């Protein structure tokens, strides 16, 4: 219940942020101090940007940092999107979870024998429970050491097809058709956000910390709350008529599509929602963009083909098609667009 309550508090804060950001679109004058006049390294843009802090707990002096960018054309008429990531202590730029073993096995990252040992001697639920309690048993420790050895630290668990960043100094790239992906983007982002001129432009105050990190060690976070399911919160949104889209990149081993798909299907059954769009492919241009299934008119599931944990990073065009269809409340393209 503690985790569910925390989730509801987050939703209330999200609603507050939405109202405040909506005010920025319609009445920007009171928020001029948060306007970004020049962001280092950014080419000329035709939209307004804001960043700063919104107080969420006056008593304990807690605030959420935000970055807000208006639409380029008629921003007051466009839908407002609030992006919040999960992940313990992780920034909304990145998020972190633990990798399920089934994906490793089905993608050939671990051997059959290791998979059998893991599922019989120390299954995933037991490992997670022991890990977050700081009491990892010898059998689970031994099995996980074997899993780590076979998967190798030179495989990106967030995209098993992507090369890894060998050094934070040496930037490398690879071609992930049809896009070019910089595999060192996380290291480069950390360096960029720790530049003094960038922090000044974003109106950042480093209170209690010396630098920005992907995951913070100063946040108060109860790790055992990760064991409490929060799918009921999503169910509450659906029951209130708010459209929900759950999507997964099909190359993500951290939050694999099989888990997301199962949760959505169970939720649909609990809510008595019938399938309105049977499981089918959807298209981005001439290529299959992924697969989708819709329940009722409020709950949708989709995969993004060839995408990683951070789908817009590895498949930006397909992610844009998915995102645009959701905002416009239109079905994902069912036929391909041929351009001879």
C-alpha positions in Angstrom: 0.0 0.0 0.0 2.9 2.3 0.7 4.1 2.0 -2.9 0.6 2.5 -4.3 0.1 5.6 -2.1 3.5 6.9 -3.3 2.4 6.3 -6.9 -0.8 8.3 -6.3 1.2 11.1 -4.8 3.3 11.1 -7.9 0.1 11.3 -10.0 -1.1 14.3 -8.0 2.3 16.0 -8.5 2.1 15.2 -12.2 -1.3 16.8 -12.3 0.1 19.9 -10.6 3.0 20.0 -13.1 0.5 19.7 -16.0 -1.5 22.6 -14.7 1.6 24.7 -14.1 3.0 23.9 -17.5 -0.3 24.6 -19.2 -0.2 28.0 -17.6 3.2 28.5 -19.1 1.8 27.8 -22.6 -1.2 30.2 -22.1 0.3 32.8 -19.8 4.1 32.7 -20.0 4.7 36.1 -18.4 4.9 35.0 -14.7 7.4 32.4 -15.6 9.9 34.4 -17.6 12.6 33.8 -15.0 12.5 30.1 -16.0 12.9 30.8 -19.7 16.0 29.4 -21.4 17.5 32.2 -23.5 20.4 30.2 -24.9 21.3 26.5 -24.4 25.0 25.8 -25.1 25.5 23.7 -28.3 21.9 23.9 -29.3 21.2 25.1 -32.9 18.7 27.9 -33.4 15.2 26.8 -32.5 11.7 28.3 -33.1 10.1 27.2 -29.9 10.3 28.5 -26.3 12.0 26.5 -23.6 11.7 26.7 -19.8 13.4 24.9 -16.9 13.6 25.3 -13.2 12.0 23.9 -10.0 8.5 23.3 -8.8 8.0 22.9 -5.1 6.1 19.7 -4.1 6.8 19.7 -0.4 7.3 23.2 1.2 7.8 21.7 4.7 10.7 19.5 3.8 11.9 21.8 1.1 11.5 19.3 -1.7 11.2 20.3 -5.4 11.1 18.6 -8.8 13.3 19.9 -11.6 11.6 20.2 -14.9 12.4 20.9 -18.5 9.6 22.1 -20.7 9.6 22.8 -24.5 6.7 24.3 -26.3 5.5 23.0 -29.7 6.9 24.8 -32.7 3.4 25.7 -34.1 0.4 26.9 -32.1 1.6 25.5 -28.8 -1.6 26.5 -26.9 -3.6 24.1 -29.1 -1.3 21.1 -28.7 -1.7 18.3 -26.2 0.6 18.6 -23.2 2.9 15.6 -22.5 4.5 14.9 -19.1 7.4 12.4 -19.2 8.3 10.6 -16.0 10.5 7.5 -15.8 10.5 4.8 -13.2 13.6 3.3 -11.8 15.0 3.6 -8.3 16.8 6.9 -7.8 17.1 7.3 -11.6 16.7 10.5 -13.5 13.9 10.8 -16.1 16.6 10.9 -18.7 17.6 7.3 -17.9 16.0 4.5 -15.8 17.4 1.3 -14.3 15.9 -2.1 -13.6 17.1 -5.7 -13.2 17.3 -8.0 -16.2 15.0 -11.0 -16.5 16.7 -14.3 -17.2 14.1 -15.6 -19.7 15.1 -12.9 -22.2 18.8 -13.8 -21.8 18.0 -17.4 -22.5 15.7 -16.9 -25.5 18.2 -14.5 -27.1 21.1 -16.9 -26.6 23.0 -14.8 -24.0 23.1 -17.7 -21.5 23.3 -21.4 -21.9 20.5 -24.0 -21.4 22.2 -25.4 -18.3 22.5 -22.0 -16.7 18.8 -21.2 -17.5 17.7 -24.6 -15.9 19.8 -23.9 -12.8 18.5 -20.4 -12.4 14.8 -21.4 -12.7 15.2 -24.4 -10.4 17.8 -23.5 -7.8 17.3 -19.7 -7.6 14.4 -18.2 -9.6 14.1 -14.6 -10.4 11.6 -13.7 -7.7 13.8 -15.2 -5.0 16.9 -13.4 -6.4 15.2 -10.0 -6.4 13.8 -10.5 -2.9 17.2 -11.5 -1.5 19.1 -8.8 -3.4 17.0 -5.9 -2.1 17.2 -7.2 1.5 20.9 -7.4 1.3 20.9 -11.2 2.1 21.9 -12.9 -1.1 22.2 -16.6 -0.5 25.2 -18.5 -1.6 23.2 -20.5 -4.2 21.8 -17.3 -5.8 25.1 -15.6 -5.7 26.7 -18.6 -7.4 24.1 -18.7 -10.1 24.1 -15.0 -10.8 27.9 -15.1 -11.1 27.5 -17.7 -13.8 24.9 -15.6 -15.5 27.1 -12.5 -15.4 30.0 -14.5 -16.8 28.0 -15.8 -19.7 26.2 -12.6 -20.6 29.5 -10.5 -20.3 29.8 -6.9 -19.4 30.4 -6.2 -23.0 26.7 -6.7 -23.9 24.3 -3.8 -23.5 21.4 -5.3 -21.5 19.2 -2.4 -22.6 19.7 -3.4 -26.2 21.3 -6.7 -26.8 22.0 -5.9 -30.5 23.8 -2.6 -29.7 27.6 -2.3 -29.3 28.8 -1.0 -25.9 30.6 2.2 -25.1 34.2 1.1 -24.4 35.3 4.3 -23.0 33.7 7.6 -21.8 36.5 9.4 -23.6 36.6 7.4 -26.9 33.2 7.9 -28.6 32.1 5.2 -31.0 29.0 4.7 -33.1 27.4 1.9 -35.0 24.8 1.7 -37.8 21.5 0.4 -36.6 19.5 0.6 -39.8 18.1 3.0 -40.8 19.4 5.2 -38.0 22.9 6.0 -36.7 23.2 5.4 -33.0 25.8 6.9 -30.7 26.4 4.2 -28.1 28.3 6.6 -25.8 25.3 9.0 -25.5 25.0 8.4 -21.7 28.6 9.3 -21.0 28.3 12.3 -23.3 25.0 13.4 -21.6 26.6 13.2 -18.1 29.5 15.4 -19.3 27.2 17.9 -20.9 24.9 18.3 -18.0 27.8 18.9 -15.7 29.1 21.8 -17.7 28.8 25.0 -15.7 27.4 27.0 -18.6 24.8 24.4 -19.3 23.7 24.3 -15.6 23.4 28.1 -15.6 21.3 28.0 -18.7 19.0 25.4 -17.2 18.8 27.4 -13.9 20.2 24.4 -12.0 21.1 24.5 -8.2 23.3 21.8 -6.9 22.1 21.6 -3.3 23.7 18.8 -1.4 25.4 17.3 -4.4 28.6 18.2 -6.3 27.5 17.0 -9.7 24.6 15.5 -11.8 24.5 11.8 -12.0 22.2 9.3 -13.8 21.2 7.8 -10.5 21.3 9.7 -7.2 22.5 8.2 -3.9 21.0 11.1 -1.9 17.4 10.3 -2.6 15.3 8.5 0.1 14.0 5.4 -1.7 12.6 2.2 -0.1 14.0 -0.6 -2.3 11.6 -3.1 -0.9 8.7 -1.1 -2.4 9.8 -2.5 -5.8 8.2 -5.8 -4.8 4.7 -4.1 -4.5 2.8 -4.3 -7.8 1.5 -0.9 -9.0 -0.4 -2.1 -12.0 -3.6 -1.3 -10.1 -2.7 2.4 -10.4 -2.7 2.0 -14.2 -6.0 0.2 -13.9 -7.5 3.2 -12.0 -6.4 5.5 -14.8 -8.1 3.2 -17.4 -11.3 3.0 -15.3 -11.5 6.7 -15.2 -11.4 6.9 -18.9 -7.8 8.0 -19.4 -6.2 6.4 -22.4 -3.2 4.2 -21.6 -0.5 2.9 -24.0 2.1 0.4 -22.7 4.9 -0.2 -25.1 8.2 -2.1 -25.2 11.3 -2.2 -27.5 11.7 -5.8 -28.6 15.5 -5.8 -28.0 15.2 -4.7 -24.4 16.2 -7.4 -21.8 15.6 -5.1 -18.9 11.9 -4.8 -19.3 11.1 -7.3 -22.0 8.0 -7.2 -24.1 6.8 -10.5 -22.8 6.4 -9.1 -19.3 4.7 -5.9 -20.5 2.3 -7.8 -22.7 1.4 -10.3 -20.0 0.6 -7.4 -17.5 -1.5 -5.6 -20.0 -3.5 -8.7 -20.9 -4.1 -9.5 -17.2 -5.2 -6.0 -16.6 -7.6 -6.1 -19.5 -9.1 -9.3 -18.2 -9.5 -7.9 -14.7 -11.3 -4.8 -16.1 -13.5 -6.9 -18.4 -12.1 -5.2 -21.5 -12.6 -7.0 -24.8 -10.1 -7.1 -27.6 -11.0 -4.5 -30.2 -7.9 -4.7 -32.3 -6.4 -8.3 -32.4 -2.7 -8.7 -32.2 -1.3 -7.5 -35.5 1.7 -5.7 -37.1 1.8 -1.9 -37.5 3.8 0.0 -40.1 6.2 2.9 -40.2 6.6 3.7 -43.9 7.4 0.6 -45.9 8.6 -1.4 -42.9 6.9 -3.2 -40.0 7.2 -0.9 -37.0 6.1 -3.5 -34.4 3.1 -5.3 -33.1 0.0 -4.0 -31.3 -3.2 -5.1 -29.5 -6.0 -2.9 -28.2 -8.5 -3.6 -25.4 -11.7 -1.5 -25.4 -11.0 2.0 -26.5 -8.6 3.0 -23.6 -5.9 0.3 -23.2 -3.3 -0.4 -25.8 -0.1 -2.5 -26.0 2.6 -2.1 -28.7 6.1 -3.2 -29.4 8.7 -1.2 -31.3 10.6 -3.4 -33.7 14.4 -3.1 -33.3 14.1 -0.8 -30.4 16.0 -0.9 -27.1 15.0 0.0 -23.5 14.9 3.6 -24.6 12.9 3.2 -27.8 13.1 6.8 -29.1 16.9 6.6 -28.9 17.3 3.5 -31.1 14.2 3.8 -33.3 13.2 7.5 -33.4 11.0 7.4 -36.5 9.0 4.3 -35.4 8.7 5.8 -31.9 7.3 9.0 -33.4 4.7 7.1 -35.4 3.6 5.3 -32.2 3.6 8.5 -30.1 1.7 10.6 -32.7 -1.0 7.9 -33.1 -1.5 7.8 -29.4 -1.8 11.6 -29.0 -4.2 11.7 -32.0 -6.3 8.8 -30.7 -5.9 7.0 -34.0 -5.0 3.3 -34.7 -1.5 2.5 -35.6 -1.0 2.2 -39.4 -2.2 -1.2 -40.6 -0.8 -1.0 -44.1 2.6 0.1 -45.4 3.3 3.2 -47.4 5.2 2.4 -50.6 7.5 5.1 -51.9 8.9 3.9 -55.3 
